[in-house]
Amino acid sequence: MSLLALLAMGGASHAARYSFTPLPATATARVVVKLAGNPLREFRMPAWAPGDYQLFNYGRFIESIEFKKDGHPVSASQSATDVNLWTIPQGADE
């Protein structure tokens, strides 16, 4: 699964726009998440699904992820202890 994320700093309330594009030829999907607001320094995916009482750790299925600031890619690193968490030192706005 490919994921391009524009999110806002944790704890802040922001409007979100999501798009999901299935890619049947590769059995994957492209997900784009955009939030209005300040650049984020952390991106966390939920490890659960509503109505289910088990952890899924969806982050382990991410094949690639890209964060941008002012239209340019910025570096991000996935946590060594939490597959659902990425840190973006420069911040990202796309």
C-alpha positions in Angstrom: 0.0 0.0 0.0 1.3 3.5 -0.8 0.5 6.3 1.5 0.9 10.0 0.9 0.0 11.9 4.1 -0.7 15.5 4.9 -1.5 15.6 8.6 -1.4 18.0 11.5 0.4 17.8 14.8 -1.1 15.4 17.3 -3.8 16.7 19.7 -4.8 19.6 17.4 -8.2 19.5 15.8 -8.1 19.7 12.0 -10.5 19.0 9.1 -9.4 15.9 7.1 -9.8 15.0 3.5 -9.2 11.3 2.5 -9.0 9.7 -0.9 -8.6 5.9 -1.5 -7.6 4.6 -4.9 -7.6 0.8 -5.3 -4.8 -0.5 -7.5 -6.2 -4.0 -8.5 -3.2 -4.8 -10.8 -0.9 -4.9 -7.8 -3.5 -5.8 -5.1 -2.6 -2.5 -3.3 -4.1 0.9 -2.8 -3.0 4.5 -2.7 -4.3 6.5 0.3 -4.0 10.2 0.5 -4.8 12.0 3.8 -4.7 15.8 3.9 -5.3 17.9 7.0 -5.6 21.7 7.2 -3.5 23.3 9.9 0.1 23.4 11.2 2.8 21.1 9.9 2.9 17.8 11.7 6.0 16.3 13.3 4.4 12.8 14.0 2.1 10.7 12.0 0.3 7.8 13.8 -2.0 5.2 12.2 -4.6 3.6 14.4 -3.8 -0.1 15.3 -7.5 -1.0 15.7 -10.8 -1.0 13.8 -14.1 0.4 15.2 -16.1 -2.3 16.8 -13.3 -4.8 17.0 -11.4 -5.7 20.1 -8.0 -6.6 18.8 -4.9 -4.9 17.6 -4.0 -5.0 13.9 -0.9 -2.9 13.5 -1.7 -1.8 10.0 1.6 0.1 9.7 3.4 -3.2 8.9 1.6 -3.3 5.6 2.8 0.1 4.4 5.2 -0.4 1.4 6.0 3.3 0.9 5.1 6.5 2.6 5.9 10.1 1.6 5.6 13.4 3.5 6.0 16.8 1.9 6.6 20.4 3.1 6.0 23.2 0.7 5.7 20.7 -2.1 9.1 19.1 -1.5 9.7 15.6 0.0 11.0 15.6 3.6 12.6 12.8 5.5 10.6 10.7 7.9 11.5 7.6 10.0 9.3 4.8 11.2 9.6 4.1 14.9 11.7 1.0 15.8 9.2 0.1 18.5 5.8 1.1 16.9 5.1 0.2 13.3 2.2 2.7 13.3 4.3 5.8 14.1 6.5 7.9 11.8 8.5 11.0 12.9 9.0 13.9 10.6 11.7 16.2 12.0 11.2 19.1 9.5 7.4 18.8 9.8 5.1 18.1 6.8 2.3 20.0 5.3 1.4 17.6 2.6 
